[in-house]
């Protein structure tokens, strides 16, 4: 699946690889997560060329 780089960065700042493989392996599952819903609402107001650093550190550290 192709996504904008800013979206890719946010996905990996939010979820671990294991969570992505197990629970969020479809676009629908990613969009259903509350944090991703907030991010998508925010980024939808930006131009397609917009890029910003992800804040990181949101996912659970093990």
C-alpha positions in Angstrom: 0.0 0.0 0.0 1.4 3.4 -0.9 1.0 6.3 1.6 2.5 9.8 1.8 5.8 9.9 3.8 4.2 11.9 6.6 1.5 9.3 7.0 4.1 6.5 7.0 6.1 8.3 9.7 3.0 8.7 11.8 2.0 5.1 11.5 5.4 3.9 12.7 5.5 6.5 15.4 2.2 5.2 16.7 2.4 1.4 16.2 5.1 -1.3 16.7 5.8 -3.6 13.8 4.1 -6.4 15.7 0.9 -4.3 16.2 0.9 -3.5 12.5 1.2 -7.1 11.5 -1.3 -8.4 14.0 -3.9 -5.7 14.4 -3.5 -2.9 11.8 -2.7 -4.7 8.6 -5.4 -3.0 6.5 -6.1 0.6 5.6 -9.5 0.3 7.3 -8.0 -0.9 10.6 -5.5 1.9 10.6 -8.2 4.5 9.9 -10.4 3.1 12.7 -7.8 3.8 15.4 -8.6 7.0 17.3 -5.1 8.5 17.1 -4.9 7.9 13.4 -8.4 9.4 13.0 -7.2 12.6 14.7 -4.0 12.6 12.6 -5.9 12.1 9.3 -8.4 14.9 10.1 -5.4 17.2 10.8 -3.3 16.3 7.8 -6.3 16.4 5.4 -6.3 20.2 5.9 -2.7 20.4 4.6 -1.6 20.6 1.0 -0.4 17.3 -0.6 3.2 18.5 -0.5 3.1 19.3 3.2 5.7 17.5 5.3 6.5 17.7 9.0 8.3 15.6 11.5 6.3 13.1 13.5 6.4 13.7 17.2 7.3 10.1 17.9 7.3 8.4 21.2 3.6 7.6 21.2 3.8 3.9 21.0 4.3 1.7 24.0 7.9 1.1 24.8 8.8 -2.5 25.8 
